[in-house]
């Protein structure tokens, strides 16, 4: 346990792990039935198109893409069938020419010049076509100059063969070079986890690249598929909502060299704002993850997909670290790629946590005419010293709170009604006018008295250390001229 804490940090305490030691969570107590998925774990979309009617002709209008999208067994069948039919058709054309000219009956006559030498049956005509099409040219069968129809058929054969080769070989090349298999080496964690990170409830999952070749410009996106009903009564069976995984900060652009943990912060803008550990038992949703990037070796775009259903999202879990520093390199341990461990996590939703926080610390607003709240506002002056100490030193000197004790701050305020009505006056005059019985006619005299005699009296009440700093009651005399001017401006 101590070794695990040194590896993971003291701020996370492991509550429990699986008995096998792999770190995977134990199975749920009440497993549900098989969940119908929109996207399988291998990325295949579980959707079938039906009742197209007359729209099937659209597939023939883009025949090349249709052939590329077919499965391999159908591609190989069409490839072999097309070449077989083309060869048989062209061999039959050469046999028909030989039959119509009578070359089959005079094949062994040395004085007769046939259209194609040494073609006297269908197999020999087929061999001549193959030798011509594959440019093998054994030299035993050849076209003579006494057969203009054979020359025309030879030109047609060359054009048709080039078209068939370009079409079928192009389809097979595109089919083989598609980067779909590159996605097989892009890994996603088997489970997603929800726990606290940086003081915020966060949904996390892990991605990794097994190959040494990088994915250039890798970008990740997340979609939440969840059925809902609109206020107008319309039911949306697969409503797609966007999950922010760092689009605003650029965190969705990945440097996928080592396994990364993708985070979605659950806040007021998140679709999981009201999701709690208890509500997950009844919710039904699916998180679709899409990872796109350019394959470094081929320059083609690759897309890998997976999904997480509600029973694959673990509340209160985090992923084990998989990267360790070795001698001169970083080592990735993929045996712990899917492993998680349990950490203390509040079972409440973010909305419930915010409501409980507001209830536990309500805001205190002073009310005019309420004596109880006036007394509490006076008691709040005890915290002014603490607030003042957090200000910069220059600002503390200007406000005058650096050298005055708490007792003087208590003497300077008794009520709050006049303070609200005299917000434009200087702070010292506001404190003077807040004493009951002081009218506006006595304000000037009170100010003069405050700058002379009461200053010395108030200095006498200071602690000995402050009295020593003040110079025995003559504080203004020991201050620099610039600071005396600032004090006089503040009092006036």
C-alpha positions in Angstrom: 0.0 0.0 0.0 2.8 2.4 0.8 4.5 1.7 -2.5 1.3 2.4 -4.3 0.9 5.7 -2.5 4.4 6.7 -3.4 3.6 5.9 -7.0 0.2 7.6 -7.2 0.6 10.3 -4.7 -0.6 10.9 -1.1 -3.7 12.9 -2.2 -5.4 9.9 -3.6 -6.1 7.0 -1.3 -7.0 3.6 -2.8 -10.2 2.4 -1.3 -10.4 -1.0 -3.0 -9.1 -2.9 -6.0 -10.0 -6.1 -7.7 -9.0 -9.4 -6.3 -7.1 -10.4 -9.4 -4.7 -7.5 -9.0 -5.3 -6.1 -12.5 -7.1 -3.1 -11.0 -10.3 -3.7 -12.8 -13.5 -2.9 -10.9 -15.6 -5.8 -9.5 -18.8 -6.6 -11.4 -21.9 -4.9 -10.5 -24.3 -6.5 -8.0 -27.3 -6.3 -10.4 -26.1 -6.8 -13.9 -28.4 -5.6 -16.7 -29.3 -7.3 -19.9 -27.3 -7.0 -23.0 -27.3 -3.3 -24.0 -28.1 -2.4 -27.5 -25.3 -0.3 -28.8 -25.2 2.3 -31.5 -21.4 1.9 -32.0 -19.7 -1.3 -31.1 -16.5 -1.4 -29.2 -14.5 -2.1 -32.4 -16.0 1.0 -34.0 -18.5 -0.6 -36.3 -21.8 1.3 -36.5 -24.7 -0.9 -35.7 -27.0 0.6 -38.3 -28.7 -1.1 -41.3 -30.4 0.8 -44.1 -33.6 -0.7 -45.4 -36.6 0.1 -47.7 -34.6 2.2 -50.1 -37.0 1.6 -52.9 -35.8 3.4 -56.1 -32.9 5.0 -54.3 -30.7 1.9 -54.9 -29.8 3.3 -58.3 -27.7 5.9 -56.5 -25.2 3.1 -55.7 -24.6 2.4 -59.4 -24.0 6.1 -60.2 -20.9 5.9 -58.0 -19.8 2.4 -58.9 -16.2 2.9 -57.9 -17.0 3.8 -54.3 -19.6 1.0 -54.2 -17.0 -1.6 -55.1 -14.5 -0.1 -52.6 -17.0 -0.2 -49.8 -17.9 -3.9 -50.5 -16.4 -6.6 -48.3 -13.3 -8.4 -49.4 -15.0 -11.6 -50.5 -17.3 -9.7 -52.9 -14.4 -7.7 -54.2 -12.4 -10.8 -55.0 -15.5 -12.4 -56.6 -16.1 -9.4 -58.9 -12.4 -9.2 -59.7 -12.2 -12.8 -60.8 -15.6 -12.8 -62.5 -14.8 -9.7 -64.6 -11.5 -10.9 -65.9 -13.0 -14.4 -66.7 -15.9 -13.0 -68.6 -13.7 -10.5 -70.5 -11.2 -13.2 -71.5 -13.9 -15.6 -72.6 -15.7 -12.9 -74.6 -12.6 -11.8 -76.4 -11.4 -15.3 -77.1 -14.8 -16.0 -78.6 -14.5 -13.0 -80.9 -11.2 -14.3 -82.3 -12.7 -17.8 -82.7 -15.7 -16.3 -84.6 -13.4 -14.4 -87.0 -11.4 -17.6 -87.7 -14.6 -19.6 -88.2 -16.2 -17.1 -90.6 -13.0 -16.9 -92.7 -12.6 -20.7 -92.8 -9.3 -20.6 -91.0 -10.2 -23.5 -88.8 -10.5 -25.9 -91.8 -7.3 -24.6 -93.5 -5.1 -24.3 -90.4 -2.6 -26.9 -91.6 -2.4 -25.6 -95.2 1.0 -24.0 -95.7 -0.1 -22.2 -98.9 -3.0 -20.5 -97.1 -2.6 -17.2 -95.1 -5.1 -17.2 -92.2 -6.2 -14.2 -90.1 -4.3 -15.5 -87.1 -1.6 -18.1 -87.7 -1.9 -21.4 -85.8 -5.5 -20.8 -84.5 -7.5 -23.8 -85.5 -9.9 -24.2 -82.5 -11.3 -22.4 -79.5 -8.4 -23.3 -77.1 -5.9 -22.0 -79.5 -7.9 -18.7 -79.9 -8.1 -18.4 -76.1 -4.3 -18.8 -75.8 -3.8 -16.2 -78.5 -5.9 -13.7 -76.6 -4.0 -14.4 -73.3 -0.7 -14.0 -75.0 -1.8 -10.7 -76.6 -3.5 -9.3 -73.5 -0.6 -10.2 -71.1 2.0 -9.1 -73.7 3.7 -12.5 -73.3 4.1 -13.0 -77.1 5.5 -16.5 -77.5 5.7 -15.8 -81.3 3.9 -19.0 -82.4 0.5 -17.3 -83.0 0.3 -13.9 -84.6 -1.9 -11.6 -86.7 -1.3 -11.5 -90.5 -1.8 -8.5 -92.8 -4.5 -10.3 -94.7 -7.1 -9.7 -91.9 -8.3 -6.1 -91.5 -11.1 -7.2 -89.1 -8.5 -8.9 -86.9 -6.6 -5.6 -86.7 -9.7 -3.7 -85.6 -10.5 -6.4 -83.0 -6.9 -6.1 -81.7 -7.3 -2.3 -81.2 -10.6 -2.8 -79.4 -9.0 -5.5 -77.2 -6.2 -3.2 -76.2 -8.6 -0.4 -75.2 -11.0 -2.6 -73.3 -8.2 -4.4 -71.5 -6.7 -1.1 -70.3 -10.1 0.1 -69.0 -10.7 -3.1 -67.1 -7.2 -3.2 -65.6 -7.4 0.4 -64.5 -10.8 0.0 -62.9 -10.4 -3.3 -61.1 -6.7 -2.9 -60.2 -7.5 0.6 -58.9 -10.3 -0.7 -56.8 -8.1 -3.4 -55.3 -5.3 -0.9 -54.6 -7.6 1.6 -52.9 -9.2 -1.3 -50.9 -5.8 -2.5 -49.7 -4.4 0.9 -48.9 -7.4 2.1 -46.8 -6.1 3.0 -43.3 -8.9 1.1 -41.6 -6.5 -1.5 -40.2 -4.4 1.3 -38.8 -7.1 1.9 -36.3 -6.6 -1.6 -35.0 -3.4 -0.3 -33.3 -5.2 2.6 -31.7 -6.4 1.5 -28.3 -9.2 2.8 -26.1 -9.7 1.9 -22.5 -12.4 -0.7 -21.8 -14.1 1.6 -19.2 -14.6 5.3 -18.6 -14.2 6.7 -15.1 -15.7 9.6 -13.2 -13.8 11.1 -10.3 -12.4 14.4 -9.0 -9.5 16.1 -10.9 -8.3 19.5 -10.0 -11.2 20.0 -7.7 -13.8 19.3 -10.4 -15.9 16.2 -11.2 -14.4 14.8 -14.5 -15.3 12.1 -16.9 -12.1 10.4 -18.1 -11.1 7.7 -20.6 -7.7 6.6 -22.0 -6.4 6.4 -25.6 -3.1 4.9 -26.8 -1.1 4.2 -30.0 0.7 0.8 -30.2 2.8 1.7 -33.3 6.0 3.8 -33.3 4.7 5.7 -36.3 2.8 8.8 -35.2 -0.7 10.0 -35.9 -0.3 13.5 -37.4 -2.8 16.1 -36.4 -4.7 13.7 -34.2 -8.0 15.1 -32.9 -10.6 13.6 -30.6 -14.3 14.2 -30.3 -17.0 12.9 -28.1 -20.8 12.6 -28.7 -23.4 11.7 -26.1 -26.3 9.6 -27.5 -29.4 9.8 -25.4 -33.1 9.7 -26.0 -35.1 12.6 -24.9 -38.5 14.3 -25.4 -38.8 17.9 -26.4 -41.2 20.3 -24.7 -43.4 20.0 -27.8 -43.8 16.3 -27.3 -41.4 15.1 -30.0 -39.4 12.0 -29.0 -35.8 11.9 -30.2 -34.5 8.3 -29.9 -30.8 9.1 -30.6 -30.2 12.7 -29.8 -26.6 13.7 -30.3 -25.0 16.1 -27.8 -21.4 17.4 -27.9 -19.1 16.6 -25.0 -16.4 19.2 -24.6 -13.0 17.4 -24.3 -10.9 20.6 -24.7 -12.2 22.2 -27.8 -12.0 25.7 -26.3 -8.5 25.2 -24.9 -7.0 23.1 -27.7 -6.7 20.0 -25.5 -8.6 18.0 -28.2 -5.5 18.3 -30.4 -3.4 15.3 -29.3 0.3 14.5 -29.4 -0.3 10.8 -29.3 3.1 9.4 -28.6 2.2 7.8 -25.2 -1.2 6.9 -23.7 -3.2 10.0 -22.8 -6.2 10.4 -20.5 -8.9 12.4 -22.1 -11.0 14.5 -19.7 -14.4 16.1 -19.9 -15.1 18.5 -17.0 -18.6 18.2 -15.7 -20.0 21.7 -15.1 -23.2 23.6 -15.7 -22.7 23.4 -19.5 -22.1 19.7 -19.5 -25.0 17.2 -20.3 -23.9 15.3 -17.1 -24.6 18.3 -14.9 -27.4 16.5 -13.0 -25.7 13.0 -13.2 -25.1 11.4 -9.8 -24.0 8.0 -8.7 -27.5 7.0 -7.9 -29.0 8.3 -11.1 -26.5 6.3 -13.1 -28.4 3.2 -12.1 -31.5 4.3 -14.1 -29.9 6.4 -16.9 -29.4 5.1 -20.4 -26.8 6.8 -22.6 -23.9 6.0 -24.9 -20.7 8.0 -25.2 -19.2 7.7 -28.7 -15.5 8.6 -29.0 -14.0 9.5 -32.4 -10.3 9.7 -32.9 -9.1 11.1 -36.3 -5.6 11.7 -37.6 -3.3 11.4 -40.6 -1.2 8.2 -40.9 2.4 9.3 -41.0 3.6 6.6 -43.4 0.8 6.9 -46.1 -0.6 10.4 -45.5 -4.2 9.1 -45.5 -6.8 10.1 -42.9 -7.6 7.4 -40.4 -10.6 7.3 -38.0 -10.9 5.1 -34.9 -14.2 4.8 -33.0 -15.5 3.2 -29.8 -18.3 3.8 -27.3 -19.1 3.6 -23.6 -22.5 2.7 -22.3 -23.7 3.7 -18.8 -22.7 0.4 -17.3 -19.1 0.9 -18.6 -18.7 4.2 -16.8 -17.2 3.7 -13.3 -18.1 6.2 -10.6 -15.2 7.0 -8.3 -12.4 5.4 -10.2 -9.1 6.6 -11.8 -6.6 5.0 -14.2 -3.4 3.4 -13.1 -0.3 5.3 -14.4 1.4 3.4 -17.2 4.5 5.6 -17.9 7.8 5.1 -16.0 11.2 6.7 -16.5 13.9 4.2 -17.3 17.6 4.7 -18.2 17.4 7.2 -21.1 13.8 6.5 -22.2 10.2 6.4 -21.0 8.6 3.0 -20.8 4.9 2.4 -21.3 3.4 -0.6 -19.5 0.3 -1.6 -21.5 -0.6 -4.3 -19.0 -2.1 -1.6 -16.9 -3.7 0.3 -19.7 -7.3 -0.7 -18.8 -6.7 -1.0 -15.0 -8.5 1.4 -12.7 -8.5 1.9 -8.9 -11.2 3.3 -6.7 -10.8 6.8 -5.1 -13.0 8.8 -2.7 -15.5 10.7 -4.8 -18.7 12.4 -3.7 -21.7 10.5 -4.9 -23.6 13.7 -5.7 -24.0 15.5 -9.0 -22.4 18.8 -9.7 -25.8 20.5 -9.4 -26.4 19.0 -6.0 -22.9 19.9 -4.8 -23.5 23.5 -5.8 -26.8 23.7 -4.1 -25.3 22.2 -0.9 -22.5 24.7 -1.1 -24.9 27.6 -1.3 -27.0 26.3 1.6 -23.9 25.9 3.8 -22.5 29.4 3.2 -25.3 32.0 2.6 -24.3 35.6 1.8 -24.7 38.2 4.6 -26.3 41.4 3.4 -26.7 44.3 6.0 -30.3 45.8 6.3 -30.9 49.4 7.3 -33.0 49.7 10.6 -32.2 46.2 11.8 -30.2 46.5 15.1 -29.2 42.9 15.2 -27.6 43.0 11.7 -26.0 46.4 12.6 -24.3 44.7 15.6 -23.2 41.9 13.3 -21.8 44.4 10.8 -19.7 45.9 13.6 -18.4 42.5 14.5 -17.4 42.0 10.9 -14.8 44.7 11.5 -12.8 42.1 13.3 -11.9 40.7 9.9 -10.8 44.0 8.4 -7.3 43.5 9.8 -7.0 40.2 8.1 -8.2 41.6 4.8 -5.9 44.6 5.2 -2.9 42.4 5.6 -3.6 40.7 2.3 -3.3 44.1 0.4 0.0 45.3 -1.0 2.3 47.3 1.3 1.8 50.5 -0.6 -2.0 50.1 -0.5 -1.9 49.4 3.2 0.0 52.6 3.8 -2.5 54.6 1.8 -5.5 53.2 3.6 -3.9 53.7 7.0 -4.7 50.2 8.3 -1.2 49.0 8.6 -0.4 51.0 11.8 -3.8 51.2 13.4 -5.0 48.4 15.8 -8.3 46.7 15.7 -9.6 48.9 18.6 -9.4 52.1 16.4 -11.4 50.4 13.7 -14.1 49.6 16.3 -14.1 53.2 17.4 -14.5 54.4 13.8 -17.9 52.8 13.0 -21.1 52.4 15.1 -23.8 52.4 12.5 -24.2 51.6 8.8 -27.1 53.9 7.8 -24.9 57.0 7.3 -22.2 55.1 5.7 -24.4 54.1 2.8 -25.7 57.7 2.3 -22.2 59.3 2.5 -20.3 57.0 0.2 -18.8 59.9 -1.7 -17.1 61.4 1.4 -13.6 60.5 2.5 -13.3 57.5 4.8 -12.4 59.5 7.9 -15.3 61.9 7.5 -17.7 59.0 7.0 -16.5 57.5 10.3 -17.0 60.9 12.1 -20.4 61.5 10.6 -21.6 58.0 11.6 -21.5 59.0 15.4 -25.1 59.9 16.6 -25.6 63.6 17.3 -23.1 64.9 14.8 -24.8 67.2 12.3 -23.5 68.7 9.1 -22.9 72.1 10.9 -20.4 70.5 13.3 -18.6 68.5 10.6 -15.9 71.1 9.9 -15.1 71.6 13.6 -15.1 67.9 14.2 -12.6 67.5 11.4 -10.3 70.2 12.8 -10.4 68.7 16.2 -9.7 65.3 14.8 -6.5 66.5 13.1 -5.2 68.0 16.4 -6.2 66.9 19.9 -8.0 63.6 19.3 -5.0 62.4 17.3 -2.7 62.6 20.3 -5.4 61.0 22.5 -5.8 58.2 20.1 -2.0 57.7 20.0 -2.0 57.3 23.7 -4.3 54.3 23.3 -1.9 52.6 20.9 0.3 49.7 22.1 3.7 50.7 23.4 5.5 49.6 20.3 3.3 51.7 18.1 3.6 54.7 20.5 7.4 54.4 20.2 7.1 54.4 16.4 4.7 57.4 16.5 7.3 59.5 18.4 5.4 60.0 21.7 2.2 61.4 20.3 3.8 63.5 17.5 3.3 61.2 14.6 3.1 63.8 11.9 6.4 65.4 12.9 8.4 62.3 12.3 6.9 61.4 8.9 8.5 62.4 5.6 7.0 65.4 3.9 5.6 63.3 1.1 3.8 61.0 3.5 2.5 63.9 5.6 1.0 65.4 2.5 -0.6 62.1 1.7 -2.1 61.9 5.2 -3.4 65.5 5.0 -5.0 64.8 1.6 -6.6 61.7 3.1 -8.1 63.4 6.1 -9.4 66.3 4.0 
